[in-house]
C-alpha cells in the first residue's frame, strides 16, 4: 500500500502508541511514535513532518507546551491534540494557538482517521468561485505567489488550455497545439468555461517572460483590433445567446406554459417538464446551458434535483424558484451552486434580463486552493459587482458572510459578530473555505469605510494580537481538564529543556569524541599509563561504570568501552562498542556502514565486508557491513 503521509504520534502511554501505530499504519500512513514531547521536538528539528498527533497530559512537558513550540519552530506542521480528559478551556486554547483539531481518546478511531484525512487534504485556503473573468482570475493567482497549473476548459469547443504560474509569475501556456503568448491569447479569447486548479508540475519549457501587465495590455489591444465592426459583434453575440438552451422544471402546468411562451418569444430555445425525475432524463440525453427548477415538487424536490445536477451535469447553471425563500433553502442553494433564486410569482421581465446578463457575461467558474480570500476580495472590488461570499472555519464549524455591493464591503457577519468586528474575525481564520453565495441585499449596512482601510485595520489588529500572544506565550498558562486537574502550557519550558539537552550533547560530543590519530578523553595510544587513564575517566564521570579492572584492561560496560594495556601498563588499544554515544572527529559512529568509513578515510590498509583497518583506526561489523565497534590502536 502506498504511504499517504508521515505522522508523528506523541504520547507517554506505550499502549496508546502501539494501538495508534497499528491502526494508522493499516490506513496507509507512515507513522513515527515517541513517548515524550522533547523527543518529538528533536525529530521535528531534523525533518519536516506534515502532521503531529500529541497527547495533552504527559509528565514534565505537556502536549500544550509542545503545541506552542511547534507553531513557533515548525509552523507548517499541523497539530491534532488528543486527551482522555478534555475541557472547553483546553479546546479553546488548542484552536486559538494553531491546533487544527481536538480529539477525545474515548472516540472511535475511525473518526480520528476522518479527521486526519480532512486535515492533511485541506489547504490553507479553499475557494469555490462562480463568476470571474480570466483577466481577474489570473491576477488573483499572481497575487497568491504560488506555483500553479490552471487548466481552462472552453465549454463551447471542449478544448482545454493550461497556464503555468511559478512563484506568482506566468511562465508558460499551451492551447490547441500552440505555446507561449500565442496560446495565452487564444485562451483569453475563450468567452466562458470552467477552470481547474491542478497539481503543480514543472512545464517542459518557459515560453513567457513578460510581466502580466504587459501581456494583458498586448492581448487587450489585439482583441480590440479583431473585434471590427461593432454592429457585427452585437449580431454575433445575439446569435450565440439564441443558441443557449433552457430547461424549465415545475409541477404547475400554467407556470411552465407562461415561462416557455415568454422566454421563447425573447429568443431562447426552451424545453419544459413537470418533474425532477423527467428533468434528470433530459439532462442525461443532452446539455442544457440553464436549468430553472421549482423547489417544492412531489417526488424528487428541487433541492435534491440541484444536488443531482451538480454531480451529473456540472456545466449547467441552475436557477431556483420558490414561493417563499427560507434560510435553509438559501443555505442549501449556496452550498450546491445555484446561481440565483426567484420568488414566485416570478417577474418575467426581471428573469429575462438576468438570463441575458449571465449568458452575455464572459466569466468562468471552478475551485481553487491556496488563494487568499482577501486577494480575491480586492480583485472582486475592481469588478464593482454585487457579491456574497460565504466563509467557513472548518475547525470550529462556524460560518461567516461578506457582502460586497458595487465593489465595496458593506456588511459582514460571523457568529455573534457583525460589521468590522466580523470582518476581523474572518480575517483571522488560518484554514478557511470560501464560496460565492447567491446575492441578496444585506439586512443592514454595518461597514462604511473603504476596502483598503478595512484591510489595513484588520491586519493591524492581527499583528497586535500576535504580539500579545507572543508575550503571553512567554508566561506559564494553567488550564483545567474535565477532572479539575491542572495542565500547563509554557513555551519556555520546552525551549529551556531543548537548550539544556543541546548543551549536554555538545559537552558529550567533546567528551566522547575520538581522535582518529590515536587519542580519546586525553588518553593517548602508546603513551598514557593505566593510573593516568583511571584519573582521566574519573574526571569524565565514568569511574562508576567500571565492571572489570584487570592488569591488562579496564572495561566500562555501560558505554561498552574497553581499554587494553601492555605489560608495562601503556595503553595499546581502545575499543568502542555498540552502546558508545560518541563519534570520530570526522563524524563516524557505531551504526554507520563500512562504506561510509571508506568514503571518510579512503582505502583501508586491508578490509572486507566485516572490517576495515587504517593506521590507528579500525572498524568491525557483525552483519550487513553495519559498524558495531570502532577500535583505536595499531593492528
NUDRENVEX-365680 format. One record per residue (C-alpha): residue number from 1; residue in one letter; x, z, y. Coordinates in steps of 0.2 Angstrom, whole numbers, plus 2048, in hexadecimal, padded with zeros to 3 digits. Last residue first. Layout:
REM NUDRENVEX-365680
   k r  c1  c3  c2
 NUM A   X   Z   Y
...
//
This chain:
REM NUDRENVEX-365680
   k r  c1  c3  c2
 635 X 8EA 848 7EE
 634 X 8EF 84F 7FF
 633 X 8E3 85B 806
 632 X 8D1 85B 80E
 631 X 8C3 858 802
 630 X 8B1 852 805
 629 X 8A3 856 7F9
 628 X 892 84E 7F4
 627 X 894 83D 7FB
 626 X 887 831 7F5
 625 X 88F 822 7EB
 624 X 87E 821 7E1
 623 X 883 831 7D7
 622 X 890 83F 7D6
 621 X 89A 83A 7E5
 620 X 8AB 83F 7EC
 619 X 8B4 83E 7FD
 618 X 8C7 83F 801
 617 X 8D0 843 811
 616 X 8E3 846 813
 615 X 8EA 835 811
 614 X 8DB 82C 80A
 613 X 8D1 82D 7FA
 612 X 8C0 826 7F5
 611 X 8B5 82C 7E7
 610 X 8A6 828 7DB
 609 X 8A3 816 7DF
 608 X 8B6 813 7DE
 607 X 8C5 818 7E8
 606 X 8D8 816 7EB
 605 X 8E2 817 7FB
 604 X 8D2 815 805
 603 X 8CD 805 80F
 602 X 8C8 80A 820
 601 X 8C4 81B 827
 600 X 8B3 819 82F
 599 X 8AC 80A 825
 598 X 8B3 811 815
 597 X 8AA 822 819
 596 X 89A 818 81B
 595 X 89D 80F 80B
 594 X 89F 820 802
 593 X 88D 824 807
 592 X 888 833 812
 591 X 881 843 80A
 590 X 890 84E 80F
 589 X 896 849 820
 588 X 89F 83C 82A
 587 X 89E 83E 83D
 586 X 8AF 838 843
 585 X 8B6 849 845
 584 X 8B0 84D 834
 583 X 89F 856 831
 582 X 898 867 82F
 581 X 889 86E 826
 580 X 891 872 815
 579 X 884 875 807
 578 X 88A 866 7FC
 577 X 89C 86B 7FB
 576 X 8AB 86B 807
 575 X 8BC 86D 7FE
 574 X 8CC 873 807
 573 X 8DC 86F 7FF
 572 X 8EE 875 7FE
 571 X 8EE 885 80A
 570 X 8FE 88E 808
 569 X 8FE 89E 7FD
 568 X 90F 89C 7F5
 567 X 908 897 7E5
 566 X 8FD 88A 7EE
 565 X 8EC 88D 7F5
 564 X 8DB 886 7F3
 563 X 8CC 888 7FF
 562 X 8BB 885 7F9
 561 X 8AC 884 804
 560 X 89A 882 7FD
 559 X 892 889 80D
 558 X 88A 898 804
 557 X 897 898 7F7
 556 X 8A6 89C 802
 555 X 8B4 89B 7F4
 554 X 8C6 8A0 7F8
 553 X 8D4 89A 7EC
 552 X 8E5 89C 7E4
 551 X 8E6 8AF 7E2
 550 X 8D4 8B1 7E1
 549 X 8C6 8B6 7ED
 548 X 8B5 8B1 7E6
 547 X 8A4 8B2 7EE
 546 X 8A9 8B2 800
 545 X 89A 8AF 80C
 544 X 89C 8C0 815
 543 X 8AD 8BA 81C
 542 X 8A5 8AB 825
 541 X 8A2 8B1 836
 540 X 8AE 8A4 83E
 539 X 8BB 8B2 843
 538 X 8B9 8B8 831
 537 X 8BE 8A7 82B
 536 X 8CD 8A7 836
 535 X 8D3 8B8 830
 534 X 8D1 8B2 81E
 533 X 8DB 8A2 821
 532 X 8E9 8AC 829
 531 X 8EB 8B7 81A
 530 X 8EB 8A7 80F
 529 X 8F8 89E 818
 528 X 8F6 88F 823
 527 X 903 881 823
 526 X 900 874 815
 525 X 8EE 870 81A
 524 X 8EA 878 82B
 523 X 8DD 886 82D
 522 X 8D7 887 840
 521 X 8C5 885 83B
 520 X 8CA 875 831
 519 X 8DA 86B 831
 518 X 8E1 85C 826
 517 X 8E2 84C 830
 516 X 8CF 849 82D
 515 X 8CB 858 839
 514 X 8BC 860 832
 513 X 8AF 867 83E
 512 X 8A6 877 838
 511 X 8A9 882 847
 510 X 8A8 874 854
 509 X 898 86D 84C
 508 X 892 87F 84A
 507 X 894 882 85D
 506 X 88B 873 861
 505 X 87D 877 854
 504 X 87C 889 85C
 503 X 87A 881 86D
 502 X 86D 875 867
 501 X 863 883 85F
 500 X 863 88D 86F
 499 X 85E 87E 879
 498 X 850 87A 86C
 497 X 849 88C 86D
 496 X 84A 88C 880
 495 X 840 87C 881
 494 X 834 883 874
 493 X 830 893 87E
 492 X 831 88A 88E
 491 X 821 880 88A
 490 X 817 890 887
 489 X 806 890 87F
 488 X 802 8A0 877
 487 X 7F4 8A4 86A
 486 X 7EB 8B4 86B
 485 X 7DF 8BA 85E
 484 X 7CD 8BC 862
 483 X 7C7 8B4 851
 482 X 7C1 8A4 859
 481 X 7D3 8A2 861
 480 X 7D7 8A9 872
 479 X 7E4 8A0 87D
 478 X 7F3 8A8 886
 477 X 7FD 89D 892
 476 X 80F 8A1 896
 475 X 815 899 8A6
 474 X 820 889 8A8
 473 X 811 87F 8A3
 472 X 808 886 8B2
 471 X 814 87E 8BE
 470 X 813 86D 8B4
 469 X 800 86E 8B5
 468 X 801 871 8C8
 467 X 80C 862 8CA
 466 X 800 858 8BF
 465 X 7F1 85E 8C9
 464 X 7F9 859 8D9
 463 X 7FE 848 8D2
 462 X 7EC 845 8CC
 461 X 7E5 84A 8DD
 460 X 7F1 83E 8E5
 459 X 7EB 830 8D9
 458 X 7D9 833 8DD
 457 X 7DC 833 8F0
 456 X 7E6 823 8EE
 455 X 7D8 81B 8E4
 454 X 7CA 81F 8EF
 453 X 7D4 81A 8FF
 452 X 7D7 809 8F7
 451 X 7C5 807 8F1
 450 X 7BF 80B 903
 449 X 7B5 81B 907
 448 X 7A2 81D 905
 447 X 79F 824 8F4
 446 X 78F 82D 8EF
 445 X 782 81F 8F2
 444 X 772 824 8E8
 443 X 768 81F 8D9
 442 X 774 811 8D5
 441 X 76E 7FF 8D6
 440 X 76E 7F7 8C5
 439 X 77B 7ED 8BC
 438 X 77C 7EB 8A9
 437 X 78C 7F4 8A3
 436 X 79D 7ED 8A3
 435 X 7A8 7F7 897
 434 X 7B6 805 897
 433 X 7BE 80E 88A
 432 X 7CA 81C 88F
 431 X 7DA 825 889
 430 X 7E2 82E 898
 429 X 7D2 833 8A1
 428 X 7D8 839 8B2
 427 X 7D0 82B 8BC
 426 X 7BF 82F 8B5
 425 X 7C1 841 8BC
 424 X 7C6 83A 8CD
 423 X 7B7 82E 8CD
 422 X 7AB 83C 8C9
 421 X 7B2 847 8D7
 420 X 7B1 838 8E3
 419 X 79E 836 8DF
 418 X 796 840 8D2
 417 X 79C 84D 8C5
 416 X 791 856 8B8
 415 X 796 849 8AA
 414 X 79E 83B 8B3
 413 X 795 831 8C1
 412 X 79B 825 8CE
 411 X 793 81C 8DD
 410 X 798 810 8EA
 409 X 7A8 808 8E4
 408 X 7A9 7F8 8EF
 407 X 7AA 7E6 8E9
 406 X 798 7E1 8EE
 405 X 792 7F0 8E5
 404 X 79D 7F9 8D9
 403 X 795 807 8CF
 402 X 7A0 811 8C3
 401 X 798 81A 8B5
 400 X 79F 829 8AA
 399 X 79D 82D 898
 398 X 7A3 83C 88E
 397 X 7A8 83C 87B
 396 X 7B5 84A 87D
 395 X 7C3 83F 876
 394 X 7BA 82E 878
 393 X 7BA 830 88B
 392 X 7AE 822 890
 391 X 7AD 817 89F
 390 X 79E 80C 8A3
 389 X 7A1 800 8B1
 388 X 792 7F9 8BB
 387 X 796 7EA 8C6
 386 X 78F 7E1 8D5
 385 X 79B 7D3 8DB
 384 X 7A7 7D3 8E9
 383 X 7B4 7C9 8DE
 382 X 7C2 7D2 8E7
 381 X 7BB 7E3 8E1
 380 X 7BB 7DE 8CF
 379 X 7CE 7DC 8D0
 378 X 7D0 7ED 8D7
 377 X 7C4 7F4 8CA
 376 X 7CE 7EC 8BC
 375 X 7DE 7F3 8C3
 374 X 7D5 804 8C3
 373 X 7D0 802 8B0
 372 X 7E2 7FF 8AB
 371 X 7E4 7F2 89E
 370 X 7EB 7F8 88D
 369 X 7DE 7EF 883
 368 X 7D3 7E1 887
 367 X 7C2 7DB 880
 366 X 7B9 7CB 884
 365 X 7AF 7C1 892
 364 X 7B2 7B2 89D
 363 X 7AB 7AC 8AD
 362 X 7A8 79B 8B5
 361 X 796 7A0 8BC
 360 X 78A 791 8BC
 359 X 781 797 8AC
 358 X 781 7A9 8B2
 357 X 77A 7A4 8C3
 356 X 76D 798 8BC
 355 X 766 7A5 8B1
 354 X 765 7B2 8BF
 353 X 75C 7A6 8CA
 352 X 750 7A2 8BC
 351 X 74D 7B4 8B9
 350 X 749 7B8 8CB
 349 X 73D 7A9 8CC
 348 X 735 7AF 8BC
 347 X 732 7C1 8C2
 346 X 72F 7C9 8B1
 345 X 720 7D4 8AE
 344 X 729 7DD 8A6
 343 X 73A 7E4 8AB
 342 X 749 7D9 8A9
 341 X 75A 7DE 8A0
 340 X 76B 7D7 8A3
 339 X 77B 7D1 89B
 338 X 777 7DA 88A
 337 X 788 7DF 883
 336 X 784 7EB 874
 335 X 789 7FB 87D
 334 X 781 7F6 88E
 333 X 770 7F2 885
 332 X 771 803 87B
 331 X 774 80D 88B
 330 X 766 804 895
 329 X 75A 806 886
 328 X 75E 818 885
 327 X 75B 81A 898
 326 X 74A 812 896
 325 X 746 802 89F
 324 X 733 800 89E
 323 X 729 7F0 899
 322 X 738 7E8 891
 321 X 742 7D8 892
 320 X 755 7D7 88C
 319 X 761 7C9 891
 318 X 76E 7C3 884
 317 X 77D 7B8 885
 316 X 781 7AE 876
 315 X 793 7AD 871
 314 X 792 7BC 866
 313 X 786 7B4 859
 312 X 787 7BF 849
 311 X 78D 7D0 84F
 310 X 788 7D0 861
 309 X 778 7C7 85C
 308 X 774 7D5 84F
 307 X 776 7E3 85B
 306 X 76A 7D9 867
 305 X 75D 7D7 859
 304 X 75E 7EA 856
 303 X 75A 7ED 868
 302 X 74D 7E0 868
 301 X 744 7E8 85A
 300 X 743 7E2 848
 299 X 732 7E4 841
 298 X 725 7E5 850
 297 X 72C 7E1 861
 296 X 731 7ED 86F
 295 X 742 7E6 877
 294 X 73D 7D4 87C
 293 X 74A 7C7 87A
 292 X 752 7BA 886
 291 X 760 7B2 87C
 290 X 76C 7A7 886
 289 X 779 799 881
 288 X 770 796 870
 287 X 77B 790 862
 286 X 772 789 852
 285 X 76C 78C 840
 284 X 770 79F 83F
 283 X 76A 7A2 850
 282 X 759 79B 84C
 281 X 758 7A6 83C
 280 X 75C 7B5 847
 279 X 74E 7B1 853
 278 X 742 7B0 845
 277 X 746 7C2 840
 276 X 746 7C7 852
 275 X 733 7C1 853
 274 X 728 7B6 85D
 273 X 733 7A6 860
 272 X 737 79B 86F
 271 X 743 78D 872
 270 X 747 788 883
 269 X 751 779 88A
 268 X 754 77D 89D
 267 X 750 772 8AB
 266 X 745 77C 8B7
 265 X 735 776 8AF
 264 X 73C 77C 89E
 263 X 73F 78D 8A6
 262 X 72D 78E 8AC
 261 X 724 787 89D
 260 X 72E 791 891
 259 X 72C 7A2 89A
 258 X 719 79F 89B
 257 X 717 79B 889
 256 X 722 7A9 882
 255 X 719 7B6 88D
 254 X 708 7B0 887
 253 X 70D 7B0 875
 252 X 712 7C3 876
 251 X 71E 7C7 867
 250 X 72D 7C2 872
 249 X 73D 7B8 86E
 248 X 744 7AB 87B
 247 X 752 7A0 876
 246 X 75B 796 884
 245 X 766 786 882
 244 X 772 782 890
 243 X 772 76F 891
 242 X 769 76F 8A2
 241 X 777 77A 8A9
 240 X 784 76C 8A5
 239 X 77A 75F 8AE
 238 X 778 76A 8BD
 237 X 78B 76C 8BD
 236 X 78E 759 8BC
 235 X 781 756 8CA
 234 X 78A 763 8D5
 233 X 79B 75B 8D2
 232 X 795 74A 8D5
 231 X 78E 750 8E6
 230 X 79F 758 8EA
 229 X 7A9 748 8E8
 228 X 7BA 74C 8E1
 227 X 7BD 75B 8D7
 226 X 7CE 755 8D1
 225 X 7D6 759 8E2
 224 X 7CE 76B 8E2
 223 X 7D5 76E 8D0
 222 X 7E6 769 8D5
 221 X 7E6 775 8E4
 220 X 7E0 783 8DA
 219 X 7ED 780 8CC
 218 X 7FB 780 8D9
 217 X 7F5 790 8E2
 216 X 7F3 798 8D1
 215 X 804 794 8CB
 214 X 80C 79A 8DC
 213 X 803 7AB 8DB
 212 X 807 7AC 8C8
 211 X 81A 7AC 8CC
 210 X 823 79C 8C5
 209 X 82D 79D 8B4
 208 X 821 795 8A8
 207 X 827 78D 898
 206 X 82F 79B 88F
 205 X 830 795 87D
 204 X 82B 79A 86B
 203 X 820 7A8 873
 202 X 824 7BA 86E
 201 X 816 7C3 865
 200 X 809 7CF 86C
 199 X 7F9 7D2 862
 198 X 7EB 7C9 86A
 197 X 7DF 7CD 878
 196 X 7D1 7C1 876
 195 X 7C9 7B7 884
 194 X 7B7 7AF 883
 193 X 7B1 7A0 88C
 192 X 7AC 798 89C
 191 X 7B1 78A 8A8
 190 X 7C2 785 8A0
 189 X 7CC 77D 8AD
 188 X 7D8 78C 8AD
 187 X 7DD 788 89B
 186 X 7E0 776 8A0
 185 X 7EC 77C 8AE
 184 X 7F4 788 8A3
 183 X 7F8 77B 896
 182 X 800 770 8A3
 181 X 80A 77F 8AA
 180 X 812 783 89A
 179 X 80D 77A 88A
 178 X 801 76C 884
 177 X 7FB 768 873
 176 X 7E9 76E 876
 175 X 7EE 77E 880
 174 X 7FE 788 880
 173 X 804 794 88E
 172 X 815 79D 891
 171 X 81D 7A9 89D
 170 X 810 7B2 8A7
 169 X 818 7C2 8AD
 168 X 810 7D4 8AB
 167 X 81E 7DA 89F
 166 X 81D 7CA 895
 165 X 80C 7C0 896
 164 X 808 7B2 88A
 163 X 7F9 7A6 88D
 162 X 7F0 79F 87E
 161 X 7E4 790 87E
 160 X 7D5 78E 872
 159 X 7CA 77F 870
 158 X 7B8 782 86B
 157 X 7B3 773 877
 156 X 7A5 77C 880
 155 X 7A9 78E 87D
 154 X 7BB 78C 882
 153 X 7C4 79A 87A
 152 X 7D2 7A2 883
 151 X 7E0 7AC 87A
 150 X 7E9 7B9 883
 149 X 7FA 7BE 87C
 148 X 800 7CE 886
 147 X 810 7D8 88A
 146 X 80B 7E4 897
 145 X 80D 7E6 8AA
 144 X 7FB 7EA 8AC
 143 X 7FA 7E1 8BD
 142 X 7FE 7D1 8B4
 141 X 7F0 7D3 8A8
 140 X 7E4 7D6 8B7
 139 X 7EA 7C7 8C0
 138 X 7E7 7BD 8B0
 137 X 7D5 7C3 8B0
 136 X 7D2 7C0 8C2
 135 X 7D7 7AD 8C1
 134 X 7CE 7AC 8B0
 133 X 7BE 7B1 8B8
 132 X 7B6 7C1 8B2
 131 X 7A5 7C5 8AA
 130 X 7A2 7D0 89C
 129 X 7B2 7DB 89A
 128 X 7B3 7E8 88C
 127 X 7C2 7F3 890
 126 X 7CE 7FE 885
 125 X 7DB 809 88E
 124 X 7E8 814 886
 123 X 7E6 80A 876
 122 X 7DD 811 867
 121 X 7E2 80C 856
 120 X 7EC 81C 853
 119 X 7DF 828 859
 118 X 7D0 81F 850
 117 X 7DA 81F 840
 116 X 7DF 831 842
 115 X 7CE 837 846
 114 X 7C6 82D 837
 113 X 7D3 835 82B
 112 X 7CF 846 832
 111 X 7BD 843 82E
 110 X 7C2 83F 81D
 109 X 7CB 84F 81D
 108 X 7BA 858 81E
 107 X 7BB 866 82A
 106 X 7C1 878 827
 105 X 7D1 874 82F
 104 X 7C8 871 840
 103 X 7CF 862 849
 102 X 7D2 860 85B
 101 X 7D6 84E 862
 100 X 7E2 845 86E
  99 X 7EB 853 875
  98 X 7F1 850 887
  97 X 7F2 861 88F
  96 X 7DF 861 894
  95 X 7D9 85C 883
  94 X 7E3 86A 87A
  93 X 7DF 878 887
  92 X 7CC 874 886
  91 X 7CD 875 873
  90 X 7D6 886 874
  89 X 7C9 88D 880
  88 X 7BB 886 876
  87 X 7C2 88F 867
  86 X 7CB 88B 856
  85 X 7CE 896 847
  84 X 7D4 88A 839
  83 X 7DE 880 845
  82 X 7E3 86E 848
  81 X 7EA 865 857
  80 X 7EB 852 857
  79 X 7FA 84B 862
  78 X 7FE 83A 867
  77 X 810 835 86A
  76 X 812 82B 87A
  75 X 817 83A 884
  74 X 826 83F 879
  73 X 830 84B 884
  72 X 823 853 88F
  71 X 813 850 885
  70 X 81C 855 876
  69 X 822 866 87D
  68 X 810 86A 883
  67 X 809 867 872
  66 X 817 871 869
  65 X 813 880 873
  64 X 801 87E 86F
  63 X 806 87C 85C
  62 X 80E 88D 85E
  61 X 820 892 85D
  60 X 824 8A3 855
  59 X 818 8A3 847
  58 X 80B 894 846
  57 X 7F9 895 84C
  56 X 7F6 884 854
  55 X 7F9 878 845
  54 X 800 867 849
  53 X 7FC 855 846
  52 X 808 849 84E
  51 X 805 837 851
  50 X 810 828 857
  49 X 821 82E 850
  48 X 830 82A 85B
  47 X 840 82F 854
  46 X 84F 83B 856
  45 X 847 847 863
  44 X 837 846 85A
  43 X 83F 84D 84A
  42 X 847 85C 853
  41 X 836 860 85B
  40 X 82E 861 84A
  39 X 83C 86D 844
  38 X 838 878 854
  37 X 825 877 850
  36 X 827 87D 83E
  35 X 822 879 82C
  34 X 826 867 82B
  33 X 81D 858 824
  32 X 821 845 826
  31 X 813 839 821
  30 X 814 826 820
  29 X 801 822 81F
  28 X 7F8 818 812
  27 X 7E8 823 80F
  26 X 7F1 82A 7FF
  25 X 7FF 830 80A
  24 X 7F2 838 815
  23 X 7EB 842 807
  22 X 7FB 847 7FE
  21 X 803 84C 80F
  20 X 7F4 855 815
  19 X 7F3 85F 805
  18 X 805 863 804
  17 X 807 868 816
  16 X 7F7 873 815
  15 X 7FE 87C 806
  14 X 80F 87F 80E
  13 X 806 887 81C
  12 X 812 888 82C
  11 X 80A 878 832
  10 X 811 868 83A
   9 X 80C 857 834
   8 X 816 848 83B
   7 X 80D 837 839
   6 X 815 826 836
   5 X 809 817 837
   4 X 7FF 80C 82B
   3 X 80A 80B 81C
   2 X 806 7FB 811
   1 X 800 800 800
//
